[in-house]
């Protein structure tokens, strides 16, 4: 993602080329009784990081697609890998549904890593890939744990894991390509879209993003306060961000970006699992689950 003062999006050249589905096992439970488990979500961060940087068309990227899809199927969701062409690239977005109803809420996070560590203080590292423990893996981890713990009687939720989000300002690439492709082809109309990005920082500071829907932002931050998480969810606007929520806003949907941009290791080679906290994953995941429970059916 990149910080912007004004944003204009043009979604062009998007075609769907193939889909691959991962189905839940017969008899698989569709919801777990326990609440959100930040320690278990942290294991998802470690698993993704162990693959290496999830760059397009690399073994690590393919391993991440397989891991995410298999975890979703094990939790009772139907996961579909949608390969879409956009701007000369293939975006492999992973889409998960449960229960067969159109989504009232769409939750999203990107799973790819950035090709260049452009913000690294060492110039020799700036063309190396970003490990992506917080910037990518943390949001995915929260969505996977929500998949395991979302109550069966919750409003219908869709989980989308976006590809090729993070390679803007690199020749031949742009930001948020996966979400642009997905939003352009979307025919459902969820009432709310919530995107998670960089939410695992051990020193968690999530300010309100200025492009986001004001009412849903207030609801989520109020939920965090009721849970005692107001030091992490700070009720002040600070950034205006180009992130995976914007293509949905451009499509006329109400969307919120939950992002901690005060992360010291953003787009550096030091974005590693030791900078991510299970407590931070717990805060964000528990807040989202509590908010979903209050969402009108």
C-alpha positions, -999 to +999 in steps of 0.1 A: +000+000+000+010+037-003-001+067+016-020+092-005-036+126-002-060+120-030-067+087-048-083+079-082-086+043-093-091+030-128-099-007-130-090-020-165-080-052-183-094-077-159-104-112-170-111-144-150-089-172-164-095-201-140-108-212-106-097-241-083-118-251-053-109-267-020-139-283-004-145-290+033-141-326+043-174-346+046-187-341+082-163-313+089-177-289+115-185-255+102-178-236+134-157-240+165-171-232+200-139-216+214-132-179+210-104-163+189-070-177+198-041-152+192-014-178+199-029-201+173-031-173+148+006-165+155+014-201+143-002-191+110+023-162+108+052-186+115+039-210+089+037-184+062+070-168+070+087-203+069+078-204+031+099-173+025+088-141+008+055-148-011+064-132-044+044-139-075+053-171-094+076-184-067+074-217-048+068-197-016+038-181-032+024-214-043+030-229-008+011-200+007-019-205-016-020-242-007-016-236+030-044-209+032-067-230+011-062-262+031-066-243+065-099-229+052-111-263+041-101-279+074-122-252+092-153-261+071-151-234+044-152-238+006-121-221-007-117-211-044-085-198-060-096-173-086-069-166-112-075-132-129-055-113-154-048-077-147-023-053-162-003-082-176-001-101-143-020-130-129-037-124-095-046-155-076-072-144-051-084-170-026-121-167-018-138-186+010-175-190+017-195-210+042-232-218+042-241-209+006-256-175+013-244-142-002-220-124+021-233-096+044-197-089+054-165-094+033-133-096+052-100-093+033-063-093+037-034-097+012-010-126+014+017-116-010+050-101+000+067-070-015+095-077-040+117-048-029+125-037+007+123-001-005+123+014+031+153-005+044+179+017+060+206-002+043+207+007+006+222-027-002+190-043+010+165-022-009+162-045-038+158-076-016+124-091-009+104-082+022+098-113+045+063-100+051+056-113+086+035-083+096+029-069+061+008-097+047+010-127+071-006-110+101-038-102+084-040-136+068-035-152+102-064-133+117-087-142+089-077-179+092-085-179+130-118-161+123-125-190+099-120-214+127-140-196+153-168-177+136-201-189+151-224-208+128-252-184+135-233-153+125-243-132+095-229-146+063-192-137+060-169-141+030-131-142+034-109-130+006-071-133+005-058-108-021-028-114-043-002-089-057-012-060-034+023-047-025+044-041-055+037-005-065+065+018-074+083-011-090+087-010-128+059-030-145+038-033-113+012-013-094-005-014-060-036-034-050-038-053-083-055-084-067-083-065-050-088-044-082-093-075-102-116-091-076-138-060-071-141-055-108-156-089-112-177-090-080-214-094-085-224-097-048-231-066-028-219-071+008-231-045+033-196-041+047-161-047+035-133-048+061-096-051+051-068-060+075-033-050+068-002-049+091-021-056+123+004-078+141+029-051+153+039-058+189+035-021+195+000-019+180-013+016+171-043+014+147-056+049+138-087+055+118-081+055+081-096+085+063-109+069+032-129+044+052-166+043+059-171+066+089-200+047+106-185+012+103-152+027+115-169+041+146-186+008+153-154-012+151-134+013+173-163+014+198-163-024+200-126-024+207-131+002+235-158-020+251-133-049+251-106-027+267-085-023+235-088+014+232-050+018+235-045-002+203-076+011+184-070+048+186-101+069+177-083+095+157-079+099+120-043+099+109-037+084+074-053+083+040-041+050+025-043+033-009-051-002+002-073-031-008-105-014+005-104+013-022-116-008-052-147-016-032-153+020-023-149+029-059-176+003-067-200+020-043-196-004-013-189+007+023-154-004+033-130+000+062-092-004+063-078-016+096-041-009+094-011+001+116+012+022+095+033+032+125+053+000+120+091+006+121+099-024+098+074-016+070+089-026+036+123-036+051+141-068+054+134-067+092+097-075+088+101-108+105+080-129+129+098-116+160+082-082+153+047-097+154+028-103+186+001-130+194-014-104+217-019-079+188-035-106+167-058-114+196-068-078+199-077-074+163-094-108+159-114-106+191-126-071+181-137-082+147-155-113+160-174-091+186-183-066+159-196-093+135-218-107+163-236-073+166-240-069+128-277-069+118-290-100+100 
